[in-house]
């Protein structure tokens, strides 16, 4: 009876992909692409004659590729503390690893570090469940799922529904009650160890004498020193004025590449989440014979976009660099040309 009712209580908007987005062509409403690179392919199949809607992710070289809820569609947990997340997945190859990320969001909009879970779906549709318990300071949950490493993943449905508190607790066997010991005449009566039902208070007077020497003078950097050791048993180095000397390691590097064909219609590249990157830039090379115009665009939610900086011209055989000065979580590049021309667009970033 419970399995038949699970879908009726799902609080996740468009988790079955029945509603098509009006702002994104061929994609379900309230969901965005995340991760991946220029070789990653997202396909949304919503044809009634071919069965239930399914979102297929083909990933070749990116570390991860998936889908994430928009901020407006985040799960409102209200006063429910315990939740069950259910996913229906299928793998296109053996040993594929899928993942689930849950971003807790406080009432003031602060997003905390995500909870991460991994699964190994089979070659047939399979249900995966993950029970979580949410603290009282959390108001929303934002879900992300996808594939880790190369492979094909088919996502059929995501659901979230509150659980009764009793389901989150293990069943505990009742312990047989032990009669308490009410009286002990002398210590000599205890011949072997016994089990006590409750502690027996013993009033034993104790006198303690000790000499304490304490230095309560003010501490100074030149006279009083503290050494901090790490796992390599080497002390933390400091300068003569007491400041820590830290060796800074090299930056991490990320790159994605996308080849597009520009025409008179304004188009845009893949949406990218740059919230974890300290700096990033676009580079555009024109392989064709027609001049093109490009402009960076920024968005707080992946739905509403605004142009950043001026629109730049890319002449045939020329390379143009675009560095956004402002910051929002999502970015993309818009492009068009008077005639058909091929553009290669790089996104390179450090973190």
N, C-alpha and C positions, 0 to 999 in steps of 0.2 A: 504494500500500500504506500509506503514511504517513497519508493522509487518513482511511482507514477505521479507524485505530487511535487517532486523537486522543481520542475520547470515553472510551476505556478507561483513559486515564492521567490524567484530570482529578482534581485534589486538592481541588476546590471543593465544599463540602457543599451539596447541594440547588440546584446551579446550573441544573438543568433544571426546577425548580419542580414536581417530581413529588410532594413531601411537603407536605401542607397543615398549617399551624400549628394546634396545639391551644389556644393562648392568644389568637390573633388570628383573628377570623372572616373567611373568604373572603380569605386571604392565605397565601403560601408560607412554610413554616417557615424560621427563621434569617434572615429579611429584615424590614426596617423601612422605613416611609415617611420621607422626609426632604425638607426644603424645601417648596415649594408654599404655598398659602394656602387660604382658605375656598372659592375657586372651582376649586381643583384636584381632579381626580377620579382615583383609582386603582381599576382594575377587574382582578380576577384571574379568568381563565377556565380552569377545569380540568375540562372535560367530555370524556371519552374519545371520544364519538361525533363530536365536532367537531374532532378533531385534537389536536396537542400542546398542552400548557399554554402560556399566554401571559399576560403582565402588561402591561396597557395603561395609559398615563399621559396624561390630557388636562389640559393646562396652558393657562390663558388669560392671566393677568397676572403671575404670579410670575416672578422672575429665573431660578429653576431649580426643578425638581421631579424627584425620583428615588427610588431605593431604596438601602439600605445594609445590609451584613451586621451582624448582632449581634456583640458583642464575643466571645462564646463560639464563634461560627462563623468567626472570622478564619482566614485561610489560614496554616497552620503550614509554614514553608519549610524547617525542619530545617537541613541542611547544603547544600542546593541554592542556588547563587548566581544562576543564570540561569533566567528564567521567561518563558513565553508566556501572555498573557491573550487569550482568544478570546471574542467576543460575537456573537450572532446577533440583528440588529435589523431593524426595518422602520419607515419613516416614514409618517405619515398625510397629509403635505403636502410639496411641494417645498421645497428649501433649508432644511429643518429641521436644527438642529445638536444632536447628542448629545455627551455628555461621559463621561469615565471618570476617577475619582479613586482613587488608591491611597495609603492611609495606612500608612507604615512604623511598626511598633511594636517597640520594644526589649524585651529579655527582662525588664526591670524594670517593664514596663507603660507606659513613656513613649511618647507618640504624637508623631511628628515631622511636619513640614510635608508635606502630601500632594503627590504627583506628579499633574499634570493633563494630560489628553489630550482632543482633540476629534475628532469624526467627523461625516460627513454621510451618513446612511443614505438609501437610495432608497425608492421606493414598493413594492418587493418585498423579501423577506427577503434579507439580505446579511450575510456574515461579515466581522468586523473583528478584526485581530490586532495586539497590541502586545507587543513583546519588551522586557523590563526586566532589569537587572542589580542585584542586591541586595548590600549590604555585609555584612561578617561580623558587625556588631553588631546587625543586624536579625533578629528571630525570627518575627514575624507580619506579614502584610499584610491590611488590611481594605479591601474593595472597595466603591465607590459608583458608580452609573451612573444616567443620567437624561437629561432634555432641558433645554437652555438656551433660555430665552425661551418664547414661546407656541408651541403645537403639540401634535400627538399622536404618541407614541412607543410602539412595540410591542416588548417585550423577550421573546425566546423562550428564550434559553439563555446562560449564562456558564460558561466553563471556564478552568481554570488548570492548567498542567502544566510540570514542569521540563524545561529544554533541556540537551542536552549542550554543554559549553563550546565545542566546535568550531563549533556553529551560530551562535554570537554573534560570530564573528570573520570578517572579510572574507578572501576568497581572495587570496593574494599570489603574483604571478608570480615564479618563480625568476630571479635576476639572474645573468647570465653572469659567471663568475669572471675576474678580470684578474690576469695574472701580476705579482707584486710586483717592484719595482726593488731589486736587491740592492746596487748599488754606484754611486756617482757620484764621478768623479775630480776634476773641477773645476767651478766654477760656470759657466765658459764653455761647457761641453758642452750646456747647456739652451738650445736655439735657439727652441723653441716650447713652449706649455703641454703638460704631460703629466698623466695620471691616476695617482695613487698608490694602491696596494692597501692600504697601511698607513702610518701616520705614521713619518717618519724623525727620530729624536731628534738634535738639534743641541746640543752643549754649548758655549755661548757665554758667557764670563764677562762679567757686567754689574756695574758699580759705581755705586751711587746715593748721592748726597749731598743732604740736604734739611734745612732748618731748620723745626721745628714749634713754634708758639706755642699753647699750650692753657691755657684758664682753668678750673681745677678747683675753684674756690670753690663754696660752697653757694649754690644759687639761692633767691631770695626773691621773693614776689609783687609787692612795691613797686618793686624794681629791675629784675627780669627779667620780660618780658612775651612772650606768644605770641598771634598773631592767627590765627584760623581762618576761612577764607572758604568760602562755599557757591557754588552755580552762578550766583547773581546778582551775584557779586563784591562782596558786602557782608560786612564782618566780623561775627563773632558777638559780640553785646553781652553785657557782664558788669557786675555791680554793683561797688561800691567794694571789697568784700571778695573779689572774684574769682569769684563765683558766676554761672553762665550765666543770662541772662534770655531765657526762651522764651515766645513768643506761642502760646497754646493755641487751636486752631481749634474750631469748633462740633462738637457730637456728631452722629453719624449716627443716623437714626431708622428704625425698622421697625414695621409694623403689619399685623395680620391680623384678619379679622372672620369670625365663624361664627354662623349662626342655627340654633337647635336647638329641638326640642319635648320638654319634660320631662314625665315621668309617674311612676308609682310605682316603676318599675324604675330602679335606679342606672345611669346611663350616663356616658360620658366624651367629651371633645372630641378633636380630632386631636392626636397626639403631636408635640411640637416639640423640636428640638435647640437649647438655649439656651447651649451652651458658649462661644460667641463673643460673647455679649452681656454688657455690664457691669451692666445692671439691666433688669428687666422687671416688668410688672404686668398683672393681669386686671381687666377691668371687665365687670359683668354687669347688663343691664337687663331687667326683667320686663315684657313687653308683654301678658301674659295677665291672668286674673282669679284665679288660684290662687297661693298662696305657694310658692316653691321654696327648696331648700337646696343650696348649692354648697360645694365645698372644693377647694383646690389639691392636686395630687399630684406627687411627684417620683420619679425612677427613675434608677439608674446605667447601665442597659442597655436601657431601653425595654420590658422584659418584667416585671420585678419592681417593684411600686409601693408607696409609702407615703404616707399623708396628711400634709399640711403645714399646721399651724395648726388652728384650730377650724372647724367647719362653720358657715357663715353663712346666715341667712335673707334671701331677696330677696322683699320684698312686691310686690304688683301696682303697676306704675307707678313703682317705685323702682330706683335705680342703686346697686350695691355694688362697692367696689374691694377687690381681694385682692392683697396684696404678700407673696410668699413670703420668709421670712427666711433659710431655709437654702438651700443650692445643691447640686444634682445636675445631670447633663448633660441629662436629658430631663424635660419637664413636660407636664402636661395638667390639665384641670378636670373634676371629677366633679359630676353634678347629678341631682336627682330632685324630684318634686312630688307632692302628694296627689291632684291632678287634672291634666288636660292644661293646659299653659301654655307660651307661646312665650318663649324667652330669646334675647337677642342678646349674644354674648360677644366682647369685644375682647381682643387681646393686643398691647400696645404696649411697645417696647423701645428702649433707647439702646445704641450701641456706639462 
